[in-house]
Structure formats: structure tokens, C-alpha cells
Amino acid sequence: ECQPKPRSSQTAFCAEADSSLGQQSAPHPGPPRARRLPACIIIGVRKGGTRAALRFLALHPDVAAAEREAHFFDRFPDEADGTDEEALRPELYRLRMPLSLAGQLTAEKTPAYFHTPAALRKLVLVVRNPIDRLVSDYLQVKSNRRRRGRGHPPLERLLLLPANGPRSGRNQLNLRYRPLRRSLYDVHMSRFLARFPLEMFHIVDGDKLARRPYPEMRRLEAALGLAPRLRPDMFYYNATRGFYCIAGKSAGRKAGSSVGWGCLAESKGRRHPPLKPSTRRLLAGFLRPHASRFERLVGRQFHWRLTEQPPFSWNGLSFLDWKPDTRQSLSLLLSMNWIMSLTHSDTGFRAMLASARSCSTIFFCWAMDDIFGRTVEKGWRSWSHLYLELVRDSFCLASSVELDFPSICLTSSTVVALLSVAMTTVQEAAIS
Ligand SMILES: Nc1ncnc2c1ncn2[C@@H]1O[C@H](COP(=O)(O)OS(=O)(=O)O)[C@@H](OP(=O)(O)O)[C@H]1O
């Protein structure tokens, strides 16, 4: 996301996205446009789905959305060294906003606001499962560091500290770890509620936004008092990415919009590494009271599953494209919690299907002949019968699944990939 420039180049802030910083609109044939202060600000949470919420909101013809994060309320006080600070501040903020027509609602998103003391007017907060958010935050920091050529320790090394000395063999959470602190929604929310009435907030359920954006976006549209102009056909599910994206021409793209269609950048929707069950339990135990308190504060329940490793997470679907790196694929599969049982019996598959049934989110359709052909070709003849059995079972289960989400079709090559990894695991286990 947009990084502010150092002090000396303040006025060139985010200039790549906005090279025409000026008082009034650049000459153009349409009605006059100008930069306006935002009437809607998405304040967080970091990694909650704020970019998706803003991009989808920008589909509305009466919305002009800032492409880059303004970071006005969290970073500006440090940057300000002008003499007439009061006059300067709103003006600088305005200049970071996109050109808009009279009557259009200007919106921006800077998730850092939620975690930073700030004074704002219209507050939209996107929250998601706090454990998923934490992992996502870790991955973001890791990627930022990698871009700068720096390494980053594994998450658990940052998140855990030895309890009662290094030899105890037990761990406790590192409460100073910032991605963990940012998941304490109740702590941050209380600070906001001390200054703003709850009615000033609109809370978007980021997990629902990721799974089915339209209903969440309709609610946001209504909460902002906008005419109902967002439509379901503006969004389509991209199975490779595992997320909804913005439909192209069919959605009737907004005239003159700088908002692109298609999917969000690759940095959104990263694969999450699995957490050790003990770490997850520790986190869940710590975060549950905070999550409940947050729910009480805002008077709404989010049903976050904190203890369970998602059995087959929505995000998980994006990694089902086969990657030749077996080790990486294996660790991802382990996060699905079923492959271990697959190593000694067929119950893993059944368990996976059962959990898919209870989630009602996934539908499997597999090409059995292809599995058979490839497994034989790879010389694992002895296993192929077992897998054919399993797949036949899966078909029976899958056909009875009631769906209220779009169905996902795993391609046969994906399934072969999953099975190949499973077989490698079995063989390695047998050798050792
Ligand atoms: N449609 C769509 N496409 C891609 N990603 C989506 C979408 N809807 C929600 N999300 C989730 O958004 C998470 C990133 O959140 P933010 O945009 O708030 O991140 S940031 O704080 O601005 O960096 C991102 O987190 P990760 O999955 O951990 O990468 C996604 O889970």
C-alpha cells in the first residue's frame, strides 16, 4: 500500500497515482470536477479487507475513491512543519483525494487510522477473524521486508516467548508483538467509542465480504445513504484467486472511473501458513475474550472460529493450483488438517468432505479417469485403487451437499496433485 514520502517531498505524496495535484480539475470535456475532503473514510482494520471494500464501493457512480492511502490522520502530525498548520492540514488532505463531481461522495481507506489515535467523522470499519488478520499482517510485514532484501523470522518465533524460562518447554504469547496487538479490536474500538457514538460507525464483516461481497456492499451502500446502484453482476468469483473480483464491461463500468476491474493485486489473498495447533489454542484463548468484548461493544456477533484451523478455508482454494514445489504444497495441505489422517486410512477424505458439508461452501467435482491415468503413470499403481474408492465415496457425499455459495470445481490435475503429495508423504513415512 502507499507509503508516504519523506518530509522533504511531502507535496509529491503518492504522486505516481495522482500526478495532477491541484486546486481544481484539469481541463476535460465533462462537468467540472474538484478534489473534496472525504465524506467516508474506511479506517481499518489492517488486513481486514479494506481495499476490497473501497474498490467495490468505487463501482458506485456517486462515489469517487482515492486510489492510494492518504495516511493523513496517522502520519501527518509528524510530517507537519509548516507555519500555518491549521490552514495547511485540511488542504493537504484534500489534495490527496481524487477529482470528483459535485454530489459525488469522496471515500478513502487508510487502515492505520484504527490503530492510531485520530479524529474522524464517518467511520467504516472492516473486521475479520482476528487470528486470520494476525497471520495476514505477519505476511504483509514479511513481504515488505523481502522487498527491501531483508529476511523475516517465522511467525511463531515472533509471536511466542518461552513461559517460565527457556527450559520449561512451554510458550506464552508475546503481547508486545504488534500484529497481535492490532487484533485486539475491543481495545482500539473502546478508544474510538470514547470519542464517537456507535451510530457513526458502519462495520463491514470482512469474512463475509471475502466470501460474498454483494450483500455486505449493499449494507455499506445503504449505511452511507447512497442510492442502490451496486449490483450482484458487478462481482464474479475467480476460482484461481479464491476471491471475488470486479466484472469488466458486463458490470457497466462507471464512466470516467480510474477504478480498474478484475482482481485485487496479488498481495491481497496470500496463502496463509498453518499455525501449530498449540499456537492456535494459545491465541484463541487469549483473543476470545477480546473478540467477545468487541462484539458486545458494537452489539453484533461475528461467529469467528478461533480454535479450529479452518478445515478447508476459502483462502485455501486459491492454492489448489498445483505447484511443483512438493514441500510447499505439503505444508499448505497440512493446514487443511486432513492429510495426516489420509496417510493411514481413508478417513481423512471422509472428514474433509464432512467438514465441507457442514460449511456448505465447497462442491467437489473430480475427474476420476484422469486420477487413475496419472497415478498409474507415476508408478503408484498400488495406491490408485484406494484413491478411486475414496473419490467414488466423495462423489456420493458431494452430491448431497446443499449449497448457498457458488460451487467450486477442483480440476482433475489439482486432485492428482493433492493425491501425489499424499502418496509422497505415505512413502516418506514408510521409509522413516
Ligand atoms: N475480493 C478480494 N480479493 C482479495 N482479497 C480480499 C478480497 N476480499 C477480501 N479480501 C481480503 O483482504 C485482505 C487484505 O486486507 P486489506 O486490503 O485491508 O489489507 S491492507 O491493510 O490494506 O494491507 C486479504 O488478506 P489475505 O488473504 O491475508 O491476503 C483478503 O483476505
The ligand as a Tripos MOL2 file, in Angstrom:
@<TRIPOS>MOLECULE
LIG
   31    33     1     0     0
SMALL
NO_CHARGES

@<TRIPOS>ATOM
      1 N1        -12.1220   -9.6900   -3.2420 N.pl3     1 LIG1
      2 C1        -10.9970   -9.7980   -2.5540 C.ar      1 LIG1
      3 N2         -9.8160  -10.0050   -3.1900 N.ar      1 LIG1
      4 C2         -8.6700  -10.1250   -2.4780 C.ar      1 LIG1
      5 N3         -8.6080  -10.0210   -1.1250 N.ar      1 LIG1
      6 C3         -9.7550   -9.8240   -0.4600 C.ar      1 LIG1
      7 C4        -10.9930   -9.7170   -1.1330 C.ar      1 LIG1
      8 N4        -11.9610   -9.5340   -0.2090 N.ar      1 LIG1
      9 C5        -11.3710   -9.5500    0.9780 C.ar      1 LIG1
     10 N5        -10.0380   -9.7240    0.8400 N.ar      1 LIG1
     11 C6         -9.1160   -9.8070    1.9620 C.3       1 LIG1
     12 O1         -8.4700   -8.5540    2.0910 O.3       1 LIG1
     13 C7         -7.2940   -8.8210    2.8560 C.3       1 LIG1
     14 C8         -6.3620   -7.6210    2.7680 C.3       1 LIG1
     15 O2         -6.9570   -6.6370    3.5470 O.3       1 LIG1
     16 P1         -6.6740   -5.0740    3.3430 P.3       1 LIG1
     17 O3         -6.9750   -4.6650    1.9350 O.co2     1 LIG1
     18 O4         -7.4200   -4.3590    4.4140 O.co2     1 LIG1
     19 O5         -5.1080   -5.0010    3.6230 O.3       1 LIG1
     20 S1         -4.2650   -3.6620    3.9570 S.O2      1 LIG1
     21 O6         -4.3230   -3.4150    5.3670 O.2       1 LIG1
     22 O7         -4.7820   -2.5670    3.1520 O.2       1 LIG1
     23 O8         -2.8800   -4.0410    3.5370 O.3       1 LIG1
     24 C9         -6.7340  -10.1000    2.2440 C.3       1 LIG1
     25 O9         -5.9800  -10.7620    3.2380 O.3       1 LIG1
     26 P2         -5.0510  -12.0420    2.9530 P.3       1 LIG1
     27 O10        -5.9720  -13.1100    2.4270 O.co2     1 LIG1
     28 O11        -4.4870  -12.4060    4.2550 O.co2     1 LIG1
     29 O12        -4.0220  -11.6220    1.9580 O.co2     1 LIG1
     30 C10        -8.0000  -10.8620    1.8120 C.3       1 LIG1
     31 O13        -8.3040  -11.9370    2.6600 O.3       1 LIG1
@<TRIPOS>BOND
     1     1     2 1
     2     2     3 ar
     3     2     7 ar
     4     3     4 ar
     5     4     5 ar
     6     5     6 ar
     7     6     7 ar
     8     6    10 ar
     9     7     8 ar
    10     8     9 ar
    11     9    10 ar
    12    10    11 1
    13    11    12 1
    14    11    30 1
    15    12    13 1
    16    13    14 1
    17    13    24 1
    18    14    15 1
    19    15    16 1
    20    16    17 2
    21    16    18 1
    22    16    19 1
    23    19    20 1
    24    20    21 2
    25    20    22 2
    26    20    23 1
    27    24    25 1
    28    24    30 1
    29    25    26 1
    30    26    27 2
    31    26    28 1
    32    26    29 1
    33    30    31 1
@<TRIPOS>SUBSTRUCTURE
     1 LIG1         1 GROUP 0 **** ****
